[in-house]
Amino acid sequence: MSDASTAGTGEESLYTRLGPDPFWAIARAFYARIDVHPRLRPMFPQELDEAIRNQAEFLIQYFGGPPAYSARKGHPRLRMRHMQFRIGLQERNDWVEVMRAALEDAAIPQADRPAMMAYFEHAATFLMNADT
């Protein structure tokens, strides 16, 4: 699994450009915000350390880094892993806004945010399983 925005283009991946630390910073910032979000918090486990690790490793893998996530958890199967939660338009939009804020909190370079947000918006829409 590589960064879809650079696959086959010869461009360097976001992981190659940024290294692992920013992806860990995104995951920590994201879950700090999730921890206090009234609508999204109930979808996540009480203890968030494992969720932070899962997200950081997944993002590293997706954006061109080593496949630690798949080595540990198998195929991402994102839709299956999220099916137990009701994800409608409001939840999708809330998640995207929390992720957008996490990129800011993690000080992700402005030039790299559009590629990341394009993926996050697409993934959030793909995971929707409720009409409202």
PyMOL commands that place a pseudoatom at each C-alpha (Angstrom):
pseudoatom trace, name=CA, resn=MET, resi=1, chain=A, elem=C, hetatm=0, pos=[0.000, 0.000, 0.000]
pseudoatom trace, name=CA, resn=SER, resi=2, chain=A, elem=C, hetatm=0, pos=[1.614, 3.241, -1.041]
pseudoatom trace, name=CA, resn=ASP, resi=3, chain=A, elem=C, hetatm=0, pos=[0.582, 6.853, -1.299]
pseudoatom trace, name=CA, resn=ALA, resi=4, chain=A, elem=C, hetatm=0, pos=[-2.007, 6.806, -4.054]
pseudoatom trace, name=CA, resn=SER, resi=5, chain=A, elem=C, hetatm=0, pos=[-1.101, 10.362, -5.040]
pseudoatom trace, name=CA, resn=THR, resi=6, chain=A, elem=C, hetatm=0, pos=[2.475, 9.374, -5.922]
pseudoatom trace, name=CA, resn=ALA, resi=7, chain=A, elem=C, hetatm=0, pos=[2.113, 5.735, -6.989]
pseudoatom trace, name=CA, resn=GLY, resi=8, chain=A, elem=C, hetatm=0, pos=[3.750, 5.214, -10.359]
pseudoatom trace, name=CA, resn=THR, resi=9, chain=A, elem=C, hetatm=0, pos=[4.673, 8.878, -10.813]
pseudoatom trace, name=CA, resn=GLY, resi=10, chain=A, elem=C, hetatm=0, pos=[8.267, 8.738, -9.608]
pseudoatom trace, name=CA, resn=GLU, resi=11, chain=A, elem=C, hetatm=0, pos=[7.506, 11.431, -7.012]
pseudoatom trace, name=CA, resn=GLU, resi=12, chain=A, elem=C, hetatm=0, pos=[8.836, 10.905, -3.517]
pseudoatom trace, name=CA, resn=SER, resi=13, chain=A, elem=C, hetatm=0, pos=[6.259, 9.768, -0.990]
pseudoatom trace, name=CA, resn=LEU, resi=14, chain=A, elem=C, hetatm=0, pos=[5.071, 11.916, 1.882]
pseudoatom trace, name=CA, resn=TYR, resi=15, chain=A, elem=C, hetatm=0, pos=[6.722, 9.441, 4.233]
pseudoatom trace, name=CA, resn=THR, resi=16, chain=A, elem=C, hetatm=0, pos=[10.063, 9.778, 2.427]
pseudoatom trace, name=CA, resn=ARG, resi=17, chain=A, elem=C, hetatm=0, pos=[9.793, 13.556, 2.610]
pseudoatom trace, name=CA, resn=LEU, resi=18, chain=A, elem=C, hetatm=0, pos=[8.495, 13.835, 6.196]
pseudoatom trace, name=CA, resn=GLY, resi=19, chain=A, elem=C, hetatm=0, pos=[9.717, 10.722, 8.021]
pseudoatom trace, name=CA, resn=PRO, resi=20, chain=A, elem=C, hetatm=0, pos=[7.717, 8.923, 10.714]
pseudoatom trace, name=CA, resn=ASP, resi=21, chain=A, elem=C, hetatm=0, pos=[7.486, 11.595, 13.427]
pseudoatom trace, name=CA, resn=PRO, resi=22, chain=A, elem=C, hetatm=0, pos=[4.818, 13.784, 11.797]
pseudoatom trace, name=CA, resn=PHE, resi=23, chain=A, elem=C, hetatm=0, pos=[2.506, 10.784, 11.384]
pseudoatom trace, name=CA, resn=TRP, resi=24, chain=A, elem=C, hetatm=0, pos=[2.836, 9.980, 15.084]
pseudoatom trace, name=CA, resn=ALA, resi=25, chain=A, elem=C, hetatm=0, pos=[2.167, 13.657, 15.836]
pseudoatom trace, name=CA, resn=ILE, resi=26, chain=A, elem=C, hetatm=0, pos=[-0.983, 13.556, 13.692]
pseudoatom trace, name=CA, resn=ALA, resi=27, chain=A, elem=C, hetatm=0, pos=[-2.253, 10.455, 15.491]
pseudoatom trace, name=CA, resn=ARG, resi=28, chain=A, elem=C, hetatm=0, pos=[-1.568, 11.932, 18.941]
pseudoatom trace, name=CA, resn=ALA, resi=29, chain=A, elem=C, hetatm=0, pos=[-3.200, 15.260, 18.016]
pseudoatom trace, name=CA, resn=PHE, resi=30, chain=A, elem=C, hetatm=0, pos=[-6.179, 13.523, 16.405]
pseudoatom trace, name=CA, resn=TYR, resi=31, chain=A, elem=C, hetatm=0, pos=[-6.883, 11.375, 19.446]
pseudoatom trace, name=CA, resn=ALA, resi=32, chain=A, elem=C, hetatm=0, pos=[-6.396, 14.284, 21.861]
pseudoatom trace, name=CA, resn=ARG, resi=33, chain=A, elem=C, hetatm=0, pos=[-9.265, 15.956, 20.018]
pseudoatom trace, name=CA, resn=ILE, resi=34, chain=A, elem=C, hetatm=0, pos=[-11.319, 12.747, 19.765]
pseudoatom trace, name=CA, resn=ASP, resi=35, chain=A, elem=C, hetatm=0, pos=[-10.993, 12.306, 23.518]
pseudoatom trace, name=CA, resn=VAL, resi=36, chain=A, elem=C, hetatm=0, pos=[-13.158, 15.409, 24.089]
pseudoatom trace, name=CA, resn=HIS, resi=37, chain=A, elem=C, hetatm=0, pos=[-15.441, 15.217, 21.040]
pseudoatom trace, name=CA, resn=PRO, resi=38, chain=A, elem=C, hetatm=0, pos=[-19.053, 14.604, 22.122]
pseudoatom trace, name=CA, resn=ARG, resi=39, chain=A, elem=C, hetatm=0, pos=[-20.209, 12.770, 18.982]
pseudoatom trace, name=CA, resn=LEU, resi=40, chain=A, elem=C, hetatm=0, pos=[-17.084, 10.855, 18.030]
pseudoatom trace, name=CA, resn=ARG, resi=41, chain=A, elem=C, hetatm=0, pos=[-15.667, 9.852, 21.431]
pseudoatom trace, name=CA, resn=PRO, resi=42, chain=A, elem=C, hetatm=0, pos=[-18.208, 7.028, 22.013]
pseudoatom trace, name=CA, resn=MET, resi=43, chain=A, elem=C, hetatm=0, pos=[-16.948, 5.280, 18.846]
pseudoatom trace, name=CA, resn=PHE, resi=44, chain=A, elem=C, hetatm=0, pos=[-13.466, 4.795, 20.273]
pseudoatom trace, name=CA, resn=PRO, resi=45, chain=A, elem=C, hetatm=0, pos=[-12.116, 2.590, 23.068]
pseudoatom trace, name=CA, resn=GLN, resi=46, chain=A, elem=C, hetatm=0, pos=[-11.688, 4.059, 26.533]
pseudoatom trace, name=CA, resn=GLU, resi=47, chain=A, elem=C, hetatm=0, pos=[-7.916, 3.621, 26.311]
pseudoatom trace, name=CA, resn=LEU, resi=48, chain=A, elem=C, hetatm=0, pos=[-6.570, 5.351, 23.188]
pseudoatom trace, name=CA, resn=ASP, resi=49, chain=A, elem=C, hetatm=0, pos=[-2.906, 4.237, 23.134]
pseudoatom trace, name=CA, resn=GLU, resi=50, chain=A, elem=C, hetatm=0, pos=[-3.591, 1.300, 20.800]
pseudoatom trace, name=CA, resn=ALA, resi=51, chain=A, elem=C, hetatm=0, pos=[-5.737, 3.499, 18.534]
pseudoatom trace, name=CA, resn=ILE, resi=52, chain=A, elem=C, hetatm=0, pos=[-2.905, 6.027, 18.310]
pseudoatom trace, name=CA, resn=ARG, resi=53, chain=A, elem=C, hetatm=0, pos=[-0.443, 3.288, 17.365]
pseudoatom trace, name=CA, resn=ASN, resi=54, chain=A, elem=C, hetatm=0, pos=[-2.829, 1.812, 14.799]
pseudoatom trace, name=CA, resn=GLN, resi=55, chain=A, elem=C, hetatm=0, pos=[-3.477, 5.157, 13.158]
pseudoatom trace, name=CA, resn=ALA, resi=56, chain=A, elem=C, hetatm=0, pos=[0.170, 6.249, 13.110]
pseudoatom trace, name=CA, resn=GLU, resi=57, chain=A, elem=C, hetatm=0, pos=[1.333, 2.947, 11.619]
pseudoatom trace, name=CA, resn=PHE, resi=58, chain=A, elem=C, hetatm=0, pos=[-1.503, 2.931, 9.091]
pseudoatom trace, name=CA, resn=LEU, resi=59, chain=A, elem=C, hetatm=0, pos=[-0.756, 6.500, 7.956]
pseudoatom trace, name=CA, resn=ILE, resi=60, chain=A, elem=C, hetatm=0, pos=[2.962, 5.762, 7.717]
pseudoatom trace, name=CA, resn=GLN, resi=61, chain=A, elem=C, hetatm=0, pos=[2.205, 2.722, 5.565]
pseudoatom trace, name=CA, resn=TYR, resi=62, chain=A, elem=C, hetatm=0, pos=[-0.393, 4.460, 3.402]
pseudoatom trace, name=CA, resn=PHE, resi=63, chain=A, elem=C, hetatm=0, pos=[1.805, 7.460, 2.720]
pseudoatom trace, name=CA, resn=GLY, resi=64, chain=A, elem=C, hetatm=0, pos=[4.781, 5.379, 1.579]
pseudoatom trace, name=CA, resn=GLY, resi=65, chain=A, elem=C, hetatm=0, pos=[6.506, 4.102, 4.708]
pseudoatom trace, name=CA, resn=PRO, resi=66, chain=A, elem=C, hetatm=0, pos=[7.198, 0.604, 5.984]
pseudoatom trace, name=CA, resn=PRO, resi=67, chain=A, elem=C, hetatm=0, pos=[4.229, -1.781, 6.292]
pseudoatom trace, name=CA, resn=ALA, resi=68, chain=A, elem=C, hetatm=0, pos=[4.328, -2.133, 10.098]
pseudoatom trace, name=CA, resn=TYR, resi=69, chain=A, elem=C, hetatm=0, pos=[0.546, -1.815, 10.302]
pseudoatom trace, name=CA, resn=SER, resi=70, chain=A, elem=C, hetatm=0, pos=[-0.117, -4.722, 7.931]
pseudoatom trace, name=CA, resn=ALA, resi=71, chain=A, elem=C, hetatm=0, pos=[2.670, -6.798, 9.472]
pseudoatom trace, name=CA, resn=ARG, resi=72, chain=A, elem=C, hetatm=0, pos=[0.989, -6.466, 12.857]
pseudoatom trace, name=CA, resn=LYS, resi=73, chain=A, elem=C, hetatm=0, pos=[-2.726, -6.322, 11.970]
pseudoatom trace, name=CA, resn=GLY, resi=74, chain=A, elem=C, hetatm=0, pos=[-3.034, -7.817, 8.485]
pseudoatom trace, name=CA, resn=HIS, resi=75, chain=A, elem=C, hetatm=0, pos=[-4.840, -6.122, 5.611]
pseudoatom trace, name=CA, resn=PRO, resi=76, chain=A, elem=C, hetatm=0, pos=[-6.286, -2.779, 6.752]
pseudoatom trace, name=CA, resn=ARG, resi=77, chain=A, elem=C, hetatm=0, pos=[-9.892, -3.725, 5.818]
pseudoatom trace, name=CA, resn=LEU, resi=78, chain=A, elem=C, hetatm=0, pos=[-10.967, -0.230, 6.830]
pseudoatom trace, name=CA, resn=ARG, resi=79, chain=A, elem=C, hetatm=0, pos=[-14.610, -0.606, 5.891]
pseudoatom trace, name=CA, resn=MET, resi=80, chain=A, elem=C, hetatm=0, pos=[-14.964, -3.859, 7.829]
pseudoatom trace, name=CA, resn=ARG, resi=81, chain=A, elem=C, hetatm=0, pos=[-13.158, -2.475, 10.886]
pseudoatom trace, name=CA, resn=HIS, resi=82, chain=A, elem=C, hetatm=0, pos=[-15.506, 0.539, 10.983]
pseudoatom trace, name=CA, resn=MET, resi=83, chain=A, elem=C, hetatm=0, pos=[-18.785, -1.183, 10.075]
pseudoatom trace, name=CA, resn=GLN, resi=84, chain=A, elem=C, hetatm=0, pos=[-19.792, -1.594, 13.726]
pseudoatom trace, name=CA, resn=PHE, resi=85, chain=A, elem=C, hetatm=0, pos=[-20.120, 2.185, 14.049]
pseudoatom trace, name=CA, resn=ARG, resi=86, chain=A, elem=C, hetatm=0, pos=[-22.908, 4.298, 12.607]
pseudoatom trace, name=CA, resn=ILE, resi=87, chain=A, elem=C, hetatm=0, pos=[-21.123, 6.715, 10.278]
pseudoatom trace, name=CA, resn=GLY, resi=88, chain=A, elem=C, hetatm=0, pos=[-23.421, 9.211, 8.618]
pseudoatom trace, name=CA, resn=LEU, resi=89, chain=A, elem=C, hetatm=0, pos=[-22.701, 12.586, 7.034]
pseudoatom trace, name=CA, resn=GLN, resi=90, chain=A, elem=C, hetatm=0, pos=[-22.404, 14.366, 10.401]
pseudoatom trace, name=CA, resn=GLU, resi=91, chain=A, elem=C, hetatm=0, pos=[-19.937, 11.818, 11.779]
pseudoatom trace, name=CA, resn=ARG, resi=92, chain=A, elem=C, hetatm=0, pos=[-17.971, 11.898, 8.529]
pseudoatom trace, name=CA, resn=ASN, resi=93, chain=A, elem=C, hetatm=0, pos=[-17.788, 15.689, 8.565]
pseudoatom trace, name=CA, resn=ASP, resi=94, chain=A, elem=C, hetatm=0, pos=[-16.855, 15.777, 12.258]
pseudoatom trace, name=CA, resn=TRP, resi=95, chain=A, elem=C, hetatm=0, pos=[-14.068, 13.236, 11.655]
pseudoatom trace, name=CA, resn=VAL, resi=96, chain=A, elem=C, hetatm=0, pos=[-12.703, 15.226, 8.697]
pseudoatom trace, name=CA, resn=GLU, resi=97, chain=A, elem=C, hetatm=0, pos=[-12.685, 18.444, 10.737]
pseudoatom trace, name=CA, resn=VAL, resi=98, chain=A, elem=C, hetatm=0, pos=[-10.913, 16.744, 13.649]
pseudoatom trace, name=CA, resn=MET, resi=99, chain=A, elem=C, hetatm=0, pos=[-8.319, 15.398, 11.213]
pseudoatom trace, name=CA, resn=ARG, resi=100, chain=A, elem=C, hetatm=0, pos=[-7.900, 18.819, 9.579]
pseudoatom trace, name=CA, resn=ALA, resi=101, chain=A, elem=C, hetatm=0, pos=[-7.285, 20.330, 13.029]
pseudoatom trace, name=CA, resn=ALA, resi=102, chain=A, elem=C, hetatm=0, pos=[-4.863, 17.501, 13.881]
pseudoatom trace, name=CA, resn=LEU, resi=103, chain=A, elem=C, hetatm=0, pos=[-2.767, 18.376, 10.816]
pseudoatom trace, name=CA, resn=GLU, resi=104, chain=A, elem=C, hetatm=0, pos=[-2.600, 21.938, 12.109]
pseudoatom trace, name=CA, resn=ASP, resi=105, chain=A, elem=C, hetatm=0, pos=[-1.784, 20.795, 15.660]
pseudoatom trace, name=CA, resn=ALA, resi=106, chain=A, elem=C, hetatm=0, pos=[0.958, 18.505, 14.311]
pseudoatom trace, name=CA, resn=ALA, resi=107, chain=A, elem=C, hetatm=0, pos=[2.434, 21.383, 12.264]
pseudoatom trace, name=CA, resn=ILE, resi=108, chain=A, elem=C, hetatm=0, pos=[2.231, 19.444, 8.999]
pseudoatom trace, name=CA, resn=PRO, resi=109, chain=A, elem=C, hetatm=0, pos=[3.694, 21.633, 6.237]
pseudoatom trace, name=CA, resn=GLN, resi=110, chain=A, elem=C, hetatm=0, pos=[0.998, 23.499, 4.309]
pseudoatom trace, name=CA, resn=ALA, resi=111, chain=A, elem=C, hetatm=0, pos=[2.307, 22.068, 1.022]
pseudoatom trace, name=CA, resn=ASP, resi=112, chain=A, elem=C, hetatm=0, pos=[1.644, 18.498, 2.218]
pseudoatom trace, name=CA, resn=ARG, resi=113, chain=A, elem=C, hetatm=0, pos=[-1.830, 19.029, 3.648]
pseudoatom trace, name=CA, resn=PRO, resi=114, chain=A, elem=C, hetatm=0, pos=[-3.838, 18.898, 0.387]
pseudoatom trace, name=CA, resn=ALA, resi=115, chain=A, elem=C, hetatm=0, pos=[-2.622, 15.365, -0.447]
pseudoatom trace, name=CA, resn=MET, resi=116, chain=A, elem=C, hetatm=0, pos=[-3.373, 14.203, 3.073]
pseudoatom trace, name=CA, resn=MET, resi=117, chain=A, elem=C, hetatm=0, pos=[-6.784, 15.857, 3.212]
pseudoatom trace, name=CA, resn=ALA, resi=118, chain=A, elem=C, hetatm=0, pos=[-7.722, 14.427, -0.193]
pseudoatom trace, name=CA, resn=TYR, resi=119, chain=A, elem=C, hetatm=0, pos=[-7.100, 10.953, 1.198]
pseudoatom trace, name=CA, resn=PHE, resi=120, chain=A, elem=C, hetatm=0, pos=[-8.884, 11.666, 4.496]
pseudoatom trace, name=CA, resn=GLU, resi=121, chain=A, elem=C, hetatm=0, pos=[-11.950, 13.101, 2.746]
pseudoatom trace, name=CA, resn=HIS, resi=122, chain=A, elem=C, hetatm=0, pos=[-12.119, 10.135, 0.378]
pseudoatom trace, name=CA, resn=ALA, resi=123, chain=A, elem=C, hetatm=0, pos=[-11.643, 7.578, 3.158]
pseudoatom trace, name=CA, resn=ALA, resi=124, chain=A, elem=C, hetatm=0, pos=[-14.221, 9.250, 5.409]
pseudoatom trace, name=CA, resn=THR, resi=125, chain=A, elem=C, hetatm=0, pos=[-16.797, 9.177, 2.612]
pseudoatom trace, name=CA, resn=PHE, resi=126, chain=A, elem=C, hetatm=0, pos=[-15.956, 5.547, 1.799]
pseudoatom trace, name=CA, resn=LEU, resi=127, chain=A, elem=C, hetatm=0, pos=[-16.561, 4.549, 5.427]
pseudoatom trace, name=CA, resn=MET, resi=128, chain=A, elem=C, hetatm=0, pos=[-20.043, 6.081, 5.591]
pseudoatom trace, name=CA, resn=ASN, resi=129, chain=A, elem=C, hetatm=0, pos=[-22.691, 3.449, 6.281]
pseudoatom trace, name=CA, resn=ALA, resi=130, chain=A, elem=C, hetatm=0, pos=[-25.731, 5.549, 7.219]
pseudoatom trace, name=CA, resn=ASP, resi=131, chain=A, elem=C, hetatm=0, pos=[-27.777, 8.047, 5.225]
pseudoatom trace, name=CA, resn=THR, resi=132, chain=A, elem=C, hetatm=0, pos=[-27.973, 10.762, 7.855]
for i in range(1, 132): cmd.bond("trace and resi %d" % i, "trace and resi %d" % (i + 1))
show_as sticks, trace
zoom trace
